[in-house]
Amino acid sequence: MSSAAAHTAHQAPTGFIRKYIFSLDHKVIGIQYWFLALFSVFIGMFLSLLMRFHVVFPDMKVGLFETLWPTGASGGVMTPELYLSLMTMHGTIMVFFVLTTAPQSGFGNSFLPIQIGAEDMAFPVLNMLSFWTTFIALIVMLAAFFVEGGAPLGGWTAYPPLSGLGAIAGPGQGMGQTLWVVSIAIFCGASLMGAINFIATTMDLRAKGMTFMRLPLTCWTWLVTAILGLLGFAVLLAAGILLLLDRSAGTSFFIPAGLVVNDQVMNHKGGSPLLWQHLFWFFGHPEVYIAILPGMGVTSQVLSVFARKPIFGYRAMVYAIMSIGFLGFVVWGHHMFMSGMSPYSSMAFSVLTMTIGVPSAIKTFNWIGTLWGGQIRFTTAMMFALGFVSLFISGGISGIFLGQPALDLYLHDTPFVVGHFHMIMGVAAIFGMFAGTFYWFPKMFGRMMHEGLGKLHFYLTFIGVYAIFTPMHFLGIAGNPRRYADFKDVEYMAGLMSVHEFMTYAAFFTAASQLIFVINLIWSWTKGPKAPANPWEATTLEWSVPSPPPFDNFGGVHPVVHHGPYEYSVPGAPKDYVMQTDPPLVPGTVKH
Amino acid sequence: MFLAPVVWILTIAICVLFMGKFWWFPPPINAHGVAYDQQFALTLIVTGIIFFIAQMALGYAIFRYRSNGQPVEFSHGNNKLEALWTSAAAVLFVGLVLMGTKIWAGVHFEKAPADAVEIQVLAKQFAWAFRYAGPDGKYGRTDIKFINDANGNPFGIDESDPAGKDDIVNAALKVPVGKPILLVMRSRDVIHNFFVRELRMKQDLVPGMEIPFHFRTDKTGTFEIPCSELCGLGHSQMRSTMEVMSEADFEKWKKDQLAQK
């Protein structure tokens, strides 16, 4: 795998800048991504609290709003356009800079090379570039708050014509929307670089004996996610450039002729709003799996470690990951049942959508199968992984409703959809990140996290997210329309405001609970007990090296792999776990 | 260990809330709505059972297999079980879709009957307009250059076309009960969505497209139409109503409208 040249290029840097800022070390880059996501998740959460507050108290004067947005909330009362811009930015920041960034780029960068026995990613310079490009994308995105007209109000899906017409379509639709499109295009570039790197690394840099069927499931999910990213972000990049041209160069890819906006006739001809939706969701649906697959990998990993049992049905899990990856590309039309596309294609997309529920169900059964007959150790990481399974079941079940065009006739564009995707792609994925954080923190930072605080944080968050997102399903069933700044003009909404109030209180409660996590992080980082090499008695390669690992991961040694990734409680083995690098067990004594 | 009881209690609470129907659909106003509610109930029962069993089993595994020094049942899996739950899930999920096909077909595959009352729907930021052809049964010619919202001409009806003289344009939708209705839906600027809860139907209005949408209602009453696709800063104020009237009232309403012109 490695040549002498690669070795000389891979000396540990000594200067602060090369070591911590423009680092080529995958472990540092992983931590950089992780902090970028942590910063973003707090912004995204803050925006959601402002939204929840406004929905319930639309007329209340709040000094803070006016301080933050002198025009959008002049007099302290939030305008509908400000609300919609907060909503757009909440979705965008959460989807791109949190859900895409932490599970894949953060944990993947940190642990893919070590888990497969490599010294670093295949292309360290490209790796550094992809992080800093992501960073620039985030800066450009946040800049949208500070330009004239503020952030865009067209939602994270940015449907044209609303997103293609410029400032005439609304305050944030001028410079704010332009920055949004530019940021997303930059982000696509960064993600493509990352995807190529992940794929090349997994294909080429596996240690001796690390066959594909010995890869930890985390590596499988990172690999398939990278392939999804490579195909998905390429299409989104193209769509973004076309949208930018429609906005600034007078083209008409997405904007048809004869539009009259604000009493002005638009000078566009021959575009199709549905084209954007097809391109966007061709990326957008795989994006859901980009967000959730790594969480599935972490959950599989953590469940097996702390149940002290091999993962149930390893091969079935691998095939399920692959089929989710493949089917993820042929179901995008289920976002468009009400869009005016051919109702016949809706039927095809619907059957395919139900088919993708099958590998998801397989994974759930296998997780419960892994626990069955085990010896569960309740660490915080394990609790979050168990929480992931529960949320994944809940969020998946509502998909069975929405995947049917017949039922989508009513539920589309209601909070039923919002509840569904927040459960499965939002909080389940975030539970995967928390599980990953509590599991790998010792390896990343060399210190143990506080388990008591961790469990308290887990319980409050677990109950909190159910309290926020379960009621959304009832609102949807009652016909609550989606993306409304307030409900003053819809009479039947009066009877549902108590549900909204409950959700708002639950959101503030859950957000406050996250302070426990922040305290835990700071405490653990500065005062946590020093972590041993393998605190969880786990089997994969990252636990065979010190915490944190040396610069080249294995101290110049090339690890050789002899075992599968989940050999726990093997009958006849000396310990209750067999590390992947342990020598082969004596044949005859062990049933393998 | 608290986690198992927490999972159980949450599961039971969610099931009770869904069974209690505390926040639920308004009553349907036609046969499609009744069929919709049946398909929803069927899906709810099937998924409810899966939800309950899966969450309870998860809680049970958490409780039963907590570390107590018991031996671990070493296993790498069971192919028979994998095959069983894979095929069970496939049959169940695809079966549900197929059962709902008739409802979807009724809305989208079947054409509106020839005698349907045709109404043009125009959505714009942030209002609805509904246009009836008048006694001559013909719509007047329209052109972008005649559009004038302030003068009540959002469609841009050409005053010089005699066919347009008796066109009725109204901000609220009025339909006769028991008759097939065909809405021909267009948008003038961005995407909007027509949604009436009691009809159990919604449809995007897409600029550049003309989308037919047909239904009939069996009950009179007034029902709200909240715009259901994000259309800009006034999205939450873009509301109209659909009034379902007896046929006599509907004819009288049209006459009154013409008299006022």
Chai-1 contact restraints between the chains, C-beta under 6 A:
chainA,res_idxA,chainB,res_idxB,connection_type,confidence,min_distance_angstrom,max_distance_angstrom,comment,restraint_id
A,P80,B,L233,contact,1.0,0.0,6.0,A-B,restraint_1
A,E81,B,L233,contact,1.0,0.0,6.0,A-B,restraint_2
A,G155,B,L230,contact,1.0,0.0,6.0,A-B,restraint_3
A,Y159,B,I191,contact,1.0,0.0,6.0,A-B,restraint_4
A,P161,B,V190,contact,1.0,0.0,6.0,A-B,restraint_5
A,P161,B,P207,contact,1.0,0.0,6.0,A-B,restraint_6
A,L162,B,V190,contact,1.0,0.0,6.0,A-B,restraint_7
A,G170,B,G232,contact,1.0,0.0,6.0,A-B,restraint_8
A,G170,B,L233,contact,1.0,0.0,6.0,A-B,restraint_9
A,P256,B,P207,contact,1.0,0.0,6.0,A-B,restraint_10
A,P256,B,G208,contact,1.0,0.0,6.0,A-B,restraint_11
A,G258,B,I144,contact,1.0,0.0,6.0,A-B,restraint_12
A,L259,B,D189,contact,1.0,0.0,6.0,A-B,restraint_13
A,L259,B,P207,contact,1.0,0.0,6.0,A-B,restraint_14
A,V260,B,I147,contact,1.0,0.0,6.0,A-B,restraint_15
A,V260,B,R188,contact,1.0,0.0,6.0,A-B,restraint_16
A,V261,B,D189,contact,1.0,0.0,6.0,A-B,restraint_17
A,V265,B,I144,contact,1.0,0.0,6.0,A-B,restraint_18
A,P273,B,V206,contact,1.0,0.0,6.0,A-B,restraint_19
A,R308,B,V72,contact,1.0,0.0,6.0,A-B,restraint_20
A,K309,B,V72,contact,1.0,0.0,6.0,A-B,restraint_21
A,P310,B,H76,contact,1.0,0.0,6.0,A-B,restraint_22
A,F312,B,G77,contact,1.0,0.0,6.0,A-B,restraint_23
A,G313,B,G77,contact,1.0,0.0,6.0,A-B,restraint_24
A,G313,B,E82,contact,1.0,0.0,6.0,A-B,restraint_25
A,A316,B,E82,contact,1.0,0.0,6.0,A-B,restraint_26
A,M338,B,K202,contact,1.0,0.0,6.0,A-B,restraint_27
A,M338,B,Q203,contact,1.0,0.0,6.0,A-B,restraint_28
A,M338,B,D204,contact,1.0,0.0,6.0,A-B,restraint_29
A,S339,B,D204,contact,1.0,0.0,6.0,A-B,restraint_30
A,G340,B,D204,contact,1.0,0.0,6.0,A-B,restraint_31
A,G340,B,V206,contact,1.0,0.0,6.0,A-B,restraint_32
A,G340,B,M209,contact,1.0,0.0,6.0,A-B,restraint_33
A,G340,B,I211,contact,1.0,0.0,6.0,A-B,restraint_34
A,P343,B,H108,contact,1.0,0.0,6.0,A-B,restraint_35
A,S350,B,V97,contact,1.0,0.0,6.0,A-B,restraint_36
A,V351,B,V97,contact,1.0,0.0,6.0,A-B,restraint_37
A,M354,B,F93,contact,1.0,0.0,6.0,A-B,restraint_38
A,M354,B,V94,contact,1.0,0.0,6.0,A-B,restraint_39
A,M354,B,V97,contact,1.0,0.0,6.0,A-B,restraint_40
A,G357,B,F93,contact,1.0,0.0,6.0,A-B,restraint_41
A,V358,B,A89,contact,1.0,0.0,6.0,A-B,restraint_42
A,V358,B,A90,contact,1.0,0.0,6.0,A-B,restraint_43
A,A361,B,A89,contact,1.0,0.0,6.0,A-B,restraint_44
A,I362,B,T86,contact,1.0,0.0,6.0,A-B,restraint_45
A,F365,B,W85,contact,1.0,0.0,6.0,A-B,restraint_46
A,I368,B,A57,contact,1.0,0.0,6.0,A-B,restraint_47
A,I368,B,L58,contact,1.0,0.0,6.0,A-B,restraint_48
A,I368,B,A61,contact,1.0,0.0,6.0,A-B,restraint_49
A,L371,B,A61,contact,1.0,0.0,6.0,A-B,restraint_50
A,L371,B,Y65,contact,1.0,0.0,6.0,A-B,restraint_51
A,W372,B,A61,contact,1.0,0.0,6.0,A-B,restraint_52
A,G373,B,E73,contact,1.0,0.0,6.0,A-B,restraint_53
A,G374,B,Y65,contact,1.0,0.0,6.0,A-B,restraint_54
A,G374,B,V72,contact,1.0,0.0,6.0,A-B,restraint_55
A,Q375,B,S67,contact,1.0,0.0,6.0,A-B,restraint_56
A,Q375,B,V72,contact,1.0,0.0,6.0,A-B,restraint_57
A,I376,B,Y65,contact,1.0,0.0,6.0,A-B,restraint_58
A,I376,B,R66,contact,1.0,0.0,6.0,A-B,restraint_59
A,I376,B,S67,contact,1.0,0.0,6.0,A-B,restraint_60
A,R377,B,S67,contact,1.0,0.0,6.0,A-B,restraint_61
A,V389,B,L58,contact,1.0,0.0,6.0,A-B,restraint_62
A,S390,B,V7,contact,1.0,0.0,6.0,A-B,restraint_63
A,S390,B,L58,contact,1.0,0.0,6.0,A-B,restraint_64
A,I393,B,A54,contact,1.0,0.0,6.0,A-B,restraint_65
A,I393,B,Q55,contact,1.0,0.0,6.0,A-B,restraint_66
A,I397,B,T47,contact,1.0,0.0,6.0,A-B,restraint_67
A,I397,B,F51,contact,1.0,0.0,6.0,A-B,restraint_68
A,I400,B,T47,contact,1.0,0.0,6.0,A-B,restraint_69
A,F401,B,T43,contact,1.0,0.0,6.0,A-B,restraint_70
A,Q404,B,V97,contact,1.0,0.0,6.0,A-B,restraint_71
A,Q404,B,G100,contact,1.0,0.0,6.0,A-B,restraint_72
A,P405,B,W104,contact,1.0,0.0,6.0,A-B,restraint_73
A,A406,B,Q39,contact,1.0,0.0,6.0,A-B,restraint_74
A,A406,B,G100,contact,1.0,0.0,6.0,A-B,restraint_75
A,A406,B,I103,contact,1.0,0.0,6.0,A-B,restraint_76
A,A406,B,W104,contact,1.0,0.0,6.0,A-B,restraint_77
A,L407,B,F40,contact,1.0,0.0,6.0,A-B,restraint_78
A,L409,B,M201,contact,1.0,0.0,6.0,A-B,restraint_79
A,Y410,B,R200,contact,1.0,0.0,6.0,A-B,restraint_80
A,D413,B,S228,contact,1.0,0.0,6.0,A-B,restraint_81
A,Y466,B,L10,contact,1.0,0.0,6.0,A-B,restraint_82
A,T470,B,I14,contact,1.0,0.0,6.0,A-B,restraint_83
A,F474,B,W23,contact,1.0,0.0,6.0,A-B,restraint_84
A,I477,B,W24,contact,1.0,0.0,6.0,A-B,restraint_85
A,A478,B,W23,contact,1.0,0.0,6.0,A-B,restraint_86
A,G479,B,R197,contact,1.0,0.0,6.0,A-B,restraint_87
A,P481,B,P226,contact,1.0,0.0,6.0,A-B,restraint_88
A,P481,B,S228,contact,1.0,0.0,6.0,A-B,restraint_89
A,R483,B,L230,contact,1.0,0.0,6.0,A-B,restraint_90
A,Y484,B,S236,contact,1.0,0.0,6.0,A-B,restraint_91
A,A485,B,S236,contact,1.0,0.0,6.0,A-B,restraint_92
A,D486,B,S236,contact,1.0,0.0,6.0,A-B,restraint_93
A,D489,B,Q237,contact,1.0,0.0,6.0,A-B,restraint_94
A,D489,B,R239,contact,1.0,0.0,6.0,A-B,restraint_95
A,V490,B,P226,contact,1.0,0.0,6.0,A-B,restraint_96
A,V490,B,R239,contact,1.0,0.0,6.0,A-B,restraint_97
A,S569,B,V72,contact,1.0,0.0,6.0,A-B,restraint_98
A,S569,B,F74,contact,1.0,0.0,6.0,A-B,restraint_99
A,P571,B,F74,contact,1.0,0.0,6.0,A-B,restraint_100
